[in-house]
């Protein structure tokens, strides 16, 4: 008697499993890695990604991965690790993706030969544990080598390394590295980078960019009477509000029944009395600069202008927060009882022209815990890429202050870890020896890709590095981008925080292991309604990015 067939999945469901599915996932991941591979290093190439009407030019790994709109479910793991690396340490987003791809490429040969994926995963995890242990052992703590006076110069060198591979990494690298370190140094112990404002003003050259030790924000929308207000103060008191200073027509949200037309006039007069009462209390507080998160209307603007007070309404929340942090002001939700303690202070307030925009500057603040970087440059895409580069360098400086342990960059640490793992693999037996050896070989992708992206002979460079690292004292030798050779990158101050490498190795290994552990993919068919909604959403967004299905 025939057994009835059991229908478990919805009609049209696609299932793929076994070795073929695993190899397919690895190939898809490698295809994604090949897109970002050429962006690695100081001489890496940029990518132009067009999405509808906007175009982005960048070599930032996390930005590229985000804009690619990868659709393959397994390959999306690489997008996630680049995002996590960006959020955790800010730099090394391309490195982590390239490493994960190389781990998978090395694992592919074992899968094809019939080695169980769990054996590969176990070997990779052991290799990671060994690599991290050796990384912590050879890392250099700069706090023990240098005093506080030299610490700033060391931070500048770390920021320069982070900017080395960026669009602004040429002649302006030192200029921006010093600016970035000075900006981070203004923060308190929490090192909250949201308190460093980055403002983009098209026009001028990159050298026209400036650091404001205080707060600067673009002039807000203003009403009639604004041009009569003073635009410069010495030692003003600053009042920050979260209330609306506008004459409101109550007819839109209230209903009043009257019997006598004179009663209507009394209601109108009451509205005027309310607004004038608020304005008088603000003037009596002694504040010369009045800022509000909400609108300051034409009546209030003219009222303040007549009394020599500057005002700005609809100030963005992040700018208001930084003004409060710098000047000591406290945001008020009422104008009653405005005591001196809630007012902020600064030495100079001025509204200045920057390019085609007007900017409000608060400088000489008594307890400056915030700063603003004003970026200048040509095309908007160029300034946007400069902002992404500065974010990476800010994160590196922050992590270096918090964790002063560094290693040499330029592929030096990867070559040293590779040498260590190769030597260790010779002391063990079985399949694990081959897998740890493959892990060690995969680490060499970083110096090899750095050399290839610079147009060097990568085989020659790698042979020189292997030879140097096998000798005594060759620990910190990496790729010399300037001279088509190898050099001691620790002595040439190409430094990277240990945190970047530790996070990159851990994230790349776990991503590779996750993809290797998938043996079946189930694609559920969408209903007609879902298909229709997806098509409508796609048309509405007008996306034109690359897709890997």
Secondary structure, DSSP 8 states (H G I E B T S, - for coil): --------S-TT-EEEESHHHHHHHHHHHHHHHHHHGGG-STT---EEEEETTEEEEE--HHHHHHHHT---TTTHHHHHHHHHHHHHTSS-HHHHHHHHHHHHHHHHHHHHTT--HHHHHHHHHHHHHHHHHHHHHH-EEHHHHS-HHHHHHHHHHHHHHHHTTSTT-STTHHHHHHHHHHHHHTS-TT--GGGEEEEEEEBS-GGG-EEESEEEEE-----TTGGGS--EEES-EEEEE-S-BS---GGGT-----SSHHHHHHHHHHHHHHHHHHHHHHHHTT-SEEEESS-B-HHHHHHHHHTT-EEE-S--HHHHHHHHHHH----BS-STT--GGG-EEEEEEEEEEETTEEEEEEEEETT---EEEEEEESSHHHHHHHHHHHHHHHHHHHHHHH--EEEETTTHHHHHHHHHHHHHHTTS-SHHHHHHHHHHHHHTHHHHHHHHHTT--HHHHHHHHHHHHHSTT-TTEEEETTTTEEEETTTTT-EEEHHHHHHHHHHHHHHHHHHHT--EEEE----HHHHHHHHHHHHHHT-------
